[in-house]
Amino acid sequence: DIASPAQLKAARAEDPSKVWPAVADRGSILPYGFLWRGTETAPAEMNLPTLQVLDTIHWGVLRSSAIQPKLVLQAKGRGPGMLQFHEVHQDAGSFVVQSRGEMFLIDPGYMPGNLVMRDAANHTVPVIDGQAPDGGNSGNRSQPHVLARIVDAWEKDGIRSLTVDSTLPYSVAKTHAPQRVRRVMALVGEEAAITLDDIL
C-alpha cells in the first residue's frame, strides 16, 4: 500500500492542501480518504501552491497558476516515507502532464494487480543501457538505494522548476551503472512544460 491510515490522518492534520495518494492494490485504503476529509464545503476555486514538494515522499507538482492552472506538471521521486509503502514500481523520476484539464501525458503503469505494468516500459522513465531504476521489487524496498529525491525546487517570475535525482535506483546495475541520472522539469508560465534528462 502507498500510505497507511495513520499517514493519511497525519497528512490531513499537517496541511489540508497536501493530498496523499489513496490508491492501493487491494483498495483497502480508499475508505480512509473519506473518513478523514474535512467537513467544510470545498471552495469552487482553490488557491493552490504553484510549486509544492511533499518532503517525506519526494513527490512534487508545478502549476502555471494558483487558481485553475492551465498547465500542471507532476513529478514522482521516492523519499524515506515511501520505503515501507511503495508499490515497488520502476517509476523513480516519472512524471505526468495536464493541460487545460486534460491529461496529455500519463503514466500507464498503475494497474492494480498487474505485475507486468510495474516495469519501466510502462512508466515515463529512461532505460539506460538496458538498466531500469530499481523499484524495490527484489526485496530491496526498505533499502536506501531505491531513494530518488527532489534535490532542487525554485520559482521566479512565472518560471518554476524541480529536479529529481534518480541516480541511486539506477546504481544497482551490475555493469555500466550511470554516474548521474537527474530529470529536470520546468514550467514557463502557461506556455511550455519542459523535461530534460541529465544522464552521465
Backbone as CSV, one residue per row, in Angstrom:
resi,resn,N_x,N_y,N_z,CA_x,CA_y,CA_z,C_x,C_y,C_z
1,ASP,0.829,-1.191,0.000,0.000,0.000,0.000,0.866,1.244,0.000
2,ILE,0.381,2.298,-0.590,1.163,3.513,-0.697,1.195,4.275,0.626
3,ALA,0.083,4.414,1.295,0.042,5.164,2.541,-0.821,4.438,3.553
4,SER,-0.416,4.473,4.809,-1.184,3.832,5.865,-2.290,4.778,6.325
5,PRO,-3.329,4.254,7.011,-4.367,5.136,7.554,-3.784,6.212,8.462
6,ALA,-2.781,5.861,9.265,-2.172,6.840,10.161,-1.500,7.963,9.378
7,GLN,-0.857,7.618,8.270,-0.207,8.643,7.449,-1.235,9.578,6.820
8,LEU,-2.333,9.018,6.352,-3.372,9.849,5.750,-3.921,10.845,6.756
9,LYS,-4.173,10.368,7.977,-4.722,11.242,9.013,-3.717,12.314,9.407
10,ALA,-2.451,11.930,9.546,-1.411,12.877,9.921,-1.218,13.934,8.845
11,ALA,-1.247,13.512,7.581,-1.074,14.459,6.482,-2.213,15.465,6.454
12,ARG,-3.411,14.998,6.728,-4.580,15.882,6.752,-4.421,16.928,7.859
13,ALA,-3.951,16.495,9.040,-3.792,17.406,10.163,-2.662,18.400,9.902
14,GLU,-1.614,17.946,9.219,-0.453,18.798,8.969,-0.772,19.909,7.986
15,ASP,-1.413,19.557,6.882,-1.668,20.541,5.835,-2.785,20.028,4.934
16,PRO,-3.994,20.597,5.047,-5.128,20.107,4.250,-4.897,20.145,2.752
17,SER,-3.950,20.979,2.276,-3.728,21.067,0.837,-2.886,19.916,0.317
18,LYS,-2.270,19.144,1.239,-1.468,18.004,0.820,-2.390,16.810,0.611
19,VAL,-2.541,16.429,-0.612,-3.418,15.311,-0.938,-2.577,14.061,-1.051
20,TRP,-2.670,13.158,-0.078,-1.915,11.911,-0.111,-2.583,10.933,-1.054
21,PRO,-1.797,10.141,-1.724,-2.391,9.127,-2.609,-3.179,8.119,-1.794
22,ALA,-4.324,7.750,-2.311,-5.172,6.803,-1.593,-5.492,5.616,-2.483
23,VAL,-4.523,5.191,-3.249,-4.713,4.062,-4.144,-3.887,2.893,-3.633
24,ALA,-4.505,1.747,-3.483,-3.782,0.563,-3.031,-4.180,-0.600,-3.915
25,ASP,-3.314,-1.597,-4.015,-3.591,-2.730,-4.890,-4.916,-3.390,-4.547
26,ARG,-5.250,-3.444,-3.275,-6.484,-4.113,-2.876,-7.603,-3.127,-2.558
27,GLY,-7.331,-1.852,-2.722,-8.369,-0.863,-2.452,-8.658,-0.679,-0.976
28,SER,-7.826,-1.247,-0.103,-8.139,-1.236,1.319,-7.979,0.123,1.966
29,ILE,-7.286,1.029,1.319,-7.004,2.328,1.915,-8.036,3.380,1.521
30,LEU,-8.801,3.125,0.478,-9.701,4.136,-0.062,-10.694,4.705,0.943
31,PRO,-11.324,3.909,1.808,-12.302,4.484,2.740,-11.725,5.549,3.654
32,TYR,-10.441,5.460,3.967,-9.858,6.419,4.898,-9.766,7.813,4.295
33,GLY,-9.672,7.902,2.986,-9.656,9.202,2.340,-10.948,9.958,2.589
34,PHE,-12.057,9.250,2.736,-13.334,9.873,3.027,-13.534,10.063,4.530
35,LEU,-13.019,9.147,5.319,-13.191,9.192,6.763,-12.585,10.450,7.363
36,TRP,-11.403,10.856,6.880,-10.705,11.996,7.470,-10.743,13.235,6.591
37,ARG,-11.646,13.286,5.650,-11.744,14.517,4.874,-12.431,15.588,5.714
38,GLY,-12.235,16.842,5.358,-12.808,17.933,6.126,-14.316,17.994,5.993
39,THR,-14.945,18.639,6.955,-16.407,18.771,6.921,-16.845,20.019,6.172
40,GLU,-15.883,20.925,5.914,-16.237,22.162,5.223,-16.502,21.886,3.742
41,THR,-17.321,22.733,3.143,-17.613,22.615,1.722,-16.395,23.038,0.913
42,ALA,-16.077,22.259,-0.085,-14.919,22.600,-0.921,-15.199,23.879,-1.695
43,PRO,-14.234,24.785,-1.747,-14.455,26.032,-2.491,-14.538,25.761,-3.986
44,ALA,-15.242,26.639,-4.690,-15.370,26.489,-6.142,-14.010,26.631,-6.811
45,GLU,-13.171,27.489,-6.255,-11.827,27.673,-6.778,-10.845,27.601,-5.621
46,MET,-9.901,26.683,-5.699,-8.906,26.536,-4.649,-7.636,27.289,-5.026
47,ASN,-7.077,27.984,-4.057,-5.827,28.693,-4.257,-4.693,27.744,-3.871
48,LEU,-4.085,27.091,-4.857,-3.078,26.064,-4.617,-1.672,26.608,-4.840
49,PRO,-0.680,26.009,-4.172,0.700,26.445,-4.411,1.101,26.181,-5.864
50,THR,1.839,27.112,-6.448,2.311,26.901,-7.814,3.530,25.985,-7.851
51,LEU,4.184,25.834,-6.715,5.291,24.887,-6.568,5.138,24.214,-5.217
52,GLN,5.027,22.897,-5.229,4.852,22.177,-3.964,5.619,20.869,-4.007
53,VAL,6.347,20.583,-2.934,7.097,19.341,-2.791,6.688,18.682,-1.481
54,LEU,6.283,17.421,-1.553,5.989,16.647,-0.346,7.304,16.021,0.113
55,ASP,7.880,16.598,1.148,9.245,16.254,1.545,9.419,14.798,1.968
56,THR,8.412,14.218,2.599,8.561,12.856,3.104,8.645,11.840,1.982
57,ILE,7.825,12.015,0.951,7.788,11.033,-0.128,8.473,11.525,-1.406
58,HIS,8.855,12.812,-1.429,9.544,13.407,-2.577,8.723,13.305,-3.864
59,TRP,7.483,13.731,-3.748,6.658,13.981,-4.921,6.532,15.497,-5.041
60,GLY,6.427,15.991,-6.256,6.313,17.426,-6.443,5.371,17.784,-7.575
61,VAL,4.894,19.026,-7.546,3.993,19.486,-8.597,4.313,20.932,-8.935
62,LEU,4.242,21.250,-10.227,4.383,22.605,-10.734,3.059,22.994,-11.385
63,ARG,2.532,24.164,-11.022,1.275,24.644,-11.605,1.523,26.008,-12.230
64,SER,0.899,26.245,-13.365,1.112,27.520,-14.066,0.481,28.689,-13.330
65,SER,-0.512,28.433,-12.505,-1.128,29.480,-11.682,-1.757,28.830,-10.465
66,ALA,-2.086,29.650,-9.467,-2.613,29.131,-8.214,-4.080,28.731,-8.315
67,ILE,-4.816,29.372,-9.210,-6.247,29.097,-9.366,-6.501,28.612,-10.788
68,GLN,-7.115,27.454,-10.914,-7.415,26.835,-12.209,-6.227,26.913,-13.164
69,PRO,-5.120,26.280,-12.813,-3.935,26.323,-13.686,-4.204,25.654,-15.021
70,LYS,-3.697,26.264,-16.067,-3.880,25.702,-17.404,-2.823,24.653,-17.726
71,LEU,-1.753,24.622,-16.956,-0.673,23.670,-17.198,-0.164,23.144,-15.859
72,VAL,-0.103,21.814,-15.725,0.344,21.171,-14.487,1.341,20.074,-14.846
73,LEU,2.454,20.058,-14.130,3.494,19.044,-14.323,3.777,18.415,-12.971
74,GLN,3.567,17.118,-12.866,3.756,16.413,-11.589,4.892,15.417,-11.711
75,ALA,5.781,15.414,-10.715,6.955,14.543,-10.729,6.927,13.609,-9.534
76,LYS,7.422,12.399,-9.752,7.442,11.410,-8.677,8.867,10.976,-8.387
77,GLY,9.349,11.334,-7.216,10.604,10.797,-6.722,10.286,9.649,-5.764
78,ARG,11.164,9.426,-4.806,10.880,8.408,-3.780,11.663,8.774,-2.527
79,GLY,10.958,9.294,-1.530,11.584,9.709,-0.283,11.524,8.634,0.776
80,PRO,12.137,8.889,1.942,12.153,7.897,3.027,10.763,7.447,3.452
81,GLY,9.782,8.338,3.347,8.419,7.978,3.739,7.774,6.959,2.825
82,MET,8.388,6.704,1.664,7.819,5.746,0.714,8.403,4.345,0.871
83,LEU,9.456,4.195,1.659,10.169,2.920,1.663,9.295,1.750,2.081
84,GLN,8.430,1.965,3.055,7.608,0.868,3.538,6.265,0.769,2.831
85,PHE,5.898,1.783,2.051,4.557,1.802,1.486,4.545,1.903,-0.035
86,HIS,5.705,1.860,-0.638,5.765,1.986,-2.090,5.271,0.724,-2.757
87,GLU,4.723,0.872,-3.958,4.129,-0.256,-4.662,5.126,-0.956,-5.570
88,VAL,6.404,-0.791,-5.293,7.521,-1.456,-5.970,7.466,-1.349,-7.493
89,HIS,7.104,-0.202,-7.988,7.160,0.044,-9.428,8.515,0.643,-9.789
90,GLN,8.944,0.420,-11.010,10.183,1.020,-11.523,9.847,2.400,-12.085
91,ASP,9.546,3.339,-11.193,8.993,4.615,-11.641,9.665,5.839,-11.031
92,ALA,10.852,5.686,-10.449,11.538,6.825,-9.835,11.881,7.865,-10.898
93,GLY,11.309,9.057,-10.764,11.531,10.114,-11.742,10.446,10.222,-12.792
94,SER,9.384,9.445,-12.664,8.306,9.513,-13.659,7.530,10.822,-13.508
95,PHE,6.760,11.176,-14.525,6.015,12.430,-14.495,4.757,12.338,-15.344
96,VAL,3.833,13.263,-15.085,2.614,13.385,-15.892,2.411,14.858,-16.222
97,VAL,1.698,15.125,-17.312,1.413,16.485,-17.754,-0.085,16.637,-17.977
98,GLN,-0.647,17.703,-17.411,-2.048,18.054,-17.648,-2.092,19.445,-18.265
99,SER,-3.001,19.640,-19.210,-3.172,20.956,-19.809,-4.651,21.245,-20.004
100,ARG,-5.100,22.332,-19.399,-6.493,22.780,-19.502,-7.458,21.661,-19.139
101,GLY,-7.111,20.948,-18.073,-7.988,19.905,-17.544,-7.889,18.571,-18.243
102,GLU,-7.041,18.470,-19.252,-6.900,17.211,-19.993,-5.537,16.585,-19.717
103,MET,-5.529,15.267,-19.527,-4.276,14.555,-19.309,-3.592,14.339,-20.655
104,PHE,-2.501,15.033,-20.895,-1.780,14.907,-22.162,-0.753,13.791,-22.116
105,LEU,-0.082,13.649,-21.005,0.902,12.589,-20.847,0.645,11.920,-19.516
106,ILE,0.349,10.632,-19.552,0.056,9.909,-18.323,1.062,8.778,-18.155
107,ASP,1.124,8.278,-16.945,1.968,7.139,-16.628,1.042,5.920,-16.584
108,PRO,1.114,5.035,-17.570,0.125,3.949,-17.659,0.374,2.771,-16.730
109,GLY,1.428,2.828,-15.936,1.842,1.638,-15.187,1.064,1.308,-13.944
110,TYR,0.045,2.085,-13.578,-0.653,1.832,-12.323,-1.945,1.063,-12.571
111,MET,-1.782,-0.232,-12.717,-2.921,-1.123,-12.917,-2.936,-2.106,-11.755
112,PRO,-3.877,-1.980,-10.822,-3.876,-2.842,-9.638,-3.805,-4.323,-9.992
113,GLY,-2.876,-5.009,-9.351,-2.775,-6.453,-9.501,-2.034,-6.916,-10.737
114,ASN,-1.553,-5.996,-11.562,-0.878,-6.379,-12.800,0.620,-6.161,-12.631
115,LEU,1.350,-7.230,-12.362,2.782,-7.123,-12.104,3.557,-6.659,-13.330
116,VAL,3.073,-7.008,-14.525,3.766,-6.626,-15.750,3.832,-5.105,-15.874
117,MET,2.789,-4.415,-15.435,2.716,-2.966,-15.580,3.673,-2.226,-14.647
118,ARG,4.328,-2.938,-13.737,5.235,-2.287,-12.804,6.593,-1.977,-13.406
119,ASP,6.914,-2.552,-14.563,8.264,-2.363,-15.089,8.405,-1.009,-15.782
120,ALA,9.651,-0.632,-16.048,9.966,0.701,-16.565,9.323,0.989,-17.918
121,ALA,9.065,-0.043,-18.712,8.474,0.167,-20.034,7.089,0.797,-19.939
122,ASN,6.459,0.676,-18.796,5.121,1.234,-18.604,5.131,2.488,-17.742
123,HIS,6.296,3.074,-17.553,6.422,4.320,-16.803,7.249,5.305,-17.621
124,THR,7.130,6.571,-17.284,7.819,7.611,-18.042,9.233,7.822,-17.494
125,VAL,10.042,6.774,-17.541,11.428,6.840,-17.062,12.361,6.294,-18.141
126,PRO,13.614,6.748,-18.155,14.561,6.213,-19.145,15.069,4.828,-18.752
127,VAL,15.331,4.003,-19.761,16.036,2.731,-19.570,17.426,2.959,-20.159
128,ILE,18.449,2.861,-19.310,19.811,3.249,-19.685,20.671,2.000,-19.873
129,ASP,21.087,1.737,-21.097,21.864,0.523,-21.405,21.181,-0.725,-20.860
130,GLY,19.874,-0.769,-21.022,19.105,-1.919,-20.562,18.778,-1.917,-19.088
131,GLN,19.225,-0.894,-18.356,19.019,-0.838,-16.913,17.864,0.096,-16.562
132,ALA,16.873,-0.438,-15.840,15.760,0.358,-15.340,16.027,0.721,-13.879
133,PRO,15.339,1.722,-13.351,15.531,2.046,-11.942,14.987,0.922,-11.055
134,ASP,15.681,0.640,-9.966,15.238,-0.397,-9.041,13.993,0.091,-8.306
135,GLY,12.935,-0.676,-8.423,11.704,-0.321,-7.732,11.574,-0.981,-6.382
136,GLY,12.576,-1.776,-5.972,12.488,-2.462,-4.698,11.736,-3.772,-4.780
137,ASN,11.452,-4.235,-6.004,10.662,-5.449,-6.151,11.486,-6.718,-5.977
138,SER,12.778,-6.564,-5.667,13.599,-7.748,-5.417,13.953,-7.856,-3.939
139,GLY,13.049,-7.387,-3.107,13.280,-7.437,-1.675,14.066,-6.252,-1.158
140,ASN,14.253,-5.223,-1.995,15.075,-4.081,-1.610,14.256,-2.843,-1.262
141,ARG,12.963,-2.966,-1.091,12.119,-1.784,-0.959,12.423,-0.971,0.291
142,SER,13.077,-1.549,1.309,13.400,-0.795,2.512,14.841,-0.309,2.514
143,GLN,15.541,-0.432,1.395,16.944,-0.059,1.322,17.098,1.368,0.779
144,PRO,18.082,2.109,1.300,18.262,3.494,0.847,18.547,3.637,-0.643
145,HIS,19.068,2.589,-1.288,19.443,2.761,-2.699,18.251,2.887,-3.641
146,VAL,17.045,2.718,-3.148,15.893,2.930,-4.025,15.344,4.355,-3.914
147,LEU,15.984,5.213,-3.120,15.521,6.589,-2.956,15.800,7.419,-4.211
148,ALA,14.886,8.301,-4.516,15.049,9.261,-5.622,14.503,10.587,-5.116
149,ARG,15.394,11.464,-4.735,14.996,12.690,-4.048,14.812,13.869,-5.009
150,ILE,13.897,14.752,-4.628,13.796,16.045,-5.303,14.865,16.935,-4.672
151,VAL,15.880,17.264,-5.452,17.060,17.935,-4.909,17.065,19.435,-5.176
152,ASP,16.181,19.908,-6.006,16.167,21.333,-6.318,14.750,21.722,-6.713
153,ALA,14.258,22.804,-6.139,12.929,23.304,-6.491,12.938,24.819,-6.299
154,TRP,12.521,25.557,-7.329,12.515,27.008,-7.231,11.519,27.601,-8.225
155,GLU,11.152,28.847,-7.984,10.295,29.578,-8.919,10.612,31.062,-8.848
156,LYS,10.500,31.715,-10.003,10.750,33.150,-10.095,10.139,33.683,-11.384
157,ASP,9.370,34.763,-11.257,8.796,35.462,-12.424,8.039,34.529,-13.364
158,GLY,7.231,33.645,-12.809,6.406,32.767,-13.632,7.094,31.530,-14.159
159,ILE,8.384,31.394,-13.884,9.120,30.188,-14.263,9.364,29.373,-13.005
160,ARG,9.052,28.092,-13.048,9.256,27.228,-11.873,9.854,25.900,-12.318
161,SER,10.644,25.321,-11.437,11.373,24.109,-11.813,11.608,23.217,-10.602
162,LEU,11.748,21.929,-10.857,12.209,20.992,-9.832,13.035,19.903,-10.511
163,THR,13.909,19.287,-9.727,14.818,18.265,-10.239,14.721,17.012,-9.384
164,VAL,14.522,15.867,-10.026,14.506,14.579,-9.330,15.831,13.867,-9.621
165,ASP,16.530,13.478,-8.570,17.784,12.739,-8.716,17.499,11.255,-8.529
166,SER,17.527,10.503,-9.625,17.246,9.063,-9.618,18.514,8.231,-9.746
167,THR,19.654,8.797,-9.413,20.919,8.082,-9.573,20.954,6.791,-8.765
168,LEU,20.534,6.841,-7.519,20.620,5.650,-6.654,19.816,4.459,-7.189
169,PRO,18.569,4.638,-7.607,17.830,3.482,-8.140,18.474,2.839,-9.377
170,TYR,19.275,3.606,-10.123,19.962,3.046,-11.285,21.318,2.447,-10.923
171,SER,21.801,2.684,-9.712,23.150,2.270,-9.336,23.285,0.771,-9.095
172,VAL,22.168,0.027,-9.135,22.220,-1.418,-8.898,22.683,-2.189,-10.134
173,ALA,22.900,-1.474,-11.241,23.349,-2.156,-12.466,24.672,-2.866,-12.213
174,LYS,24.759,-4.104,-12.671,25.978,-4.891,-12.456,27.135,-4.369,-13.309
175,THR,26.818,-3.833,-14.472,27.854,-3.238,-15.331,27.340,-1.921,-15.882
176,HIS,28.229,-0.987,-16.088,27.908,0.295,-16.719,26.807,1.067,-15.986
177,ALA,26.853,1.074,-14.678,25.881,1.877,-13.927,26.137,3.352,-14.199
178,PRO,25.113,4.129,-14.486,25.326,5.552,-14.758,25.818,6.286,-13.513
179,GLN,26.620,7.313,-13.735,27.137,8.108,-12.626,26.117,9.134,-12.145
180,ARG,25.239,9.554,-13.038,24.250,10.560,-12.671,22.995,10.372,-13.520
181,VAL,21.846,10.366,-12.853,20.553,10.333,-13.549,19.664,11.367,-12.871
182,ARG,19.497,12.480,-13.535,18.649,13.543,-12.998,17.644,13.963,-14.054
183,ARG,16.448,14.237,-13.602,15.402,14.731,-14.504,15.016,16.121,-14.034
184,VAL,15.207,17.099,-14.917,14.877,18.488,-14.624,13.564,18.819,-15.314
185,MET,12.593,19.301,-14.546,11.282,19.643,-15.089,11.003,21.110,-14.833
186,ALA,10.415,21.782,-15.803,10.163,23.208,-15.672,8.867,23.604,-16.362
187,LEU,8.241,24.630,-15.826,7.104,25.283,-16.468,7.491,26.712,-16.777
188,VAL,7.167,27.164,-17.968,7.364,28.556,-18.358,5.975,29.165,-18.495
189,GLY,5.483,29.707,-17.408,4.128,30.237,-17.388,3.125,29.199,-17.863
190,GLU,2.251,29.622,-18.766,1.291,28.706,-19.376,1.742,28.300,-20.767
191,GLU,2.980,28.666,-21.125,3.443,28.484,-22.493,4.091,27.134,-22.758
192,ALA,4.801,26.587,-21.774,5.583,25.382,-22.070,5.847,24.563,-20.816
193,ALA,5.844,23.246,-21.004,6.312,22.292,-19.994,7.551,21.629,-20.576
194,ILE,8.643,21.680,-19.837,9.935,21.201,-20.347,10.461,20.108,-19.416
195,THR,10.959,19.020,-20.020,11.581,17.951,-19.251,12.918,17.615,-19.898
196,LEU,13.986,17.668,-19.109,15.326,17.373,-19.593,15.936,16.259,-18.741
197,ASP,16.493,15.244,-19.390,17.183,14.174,-18.677,18.687,14.433,-18.717
198,ASP,19.283,14.503,-17.528,20.726,14.720,-17.383,21.347,13.390,-16.966
199,ILE,21.927,12.677,-17.933,22.444,11.321,-17.710,23.927,11.288,-18.046
200,LEU,24.697,10.759,-17.098,26.131,10.654,-17.317,26.601,9.249,-16.996
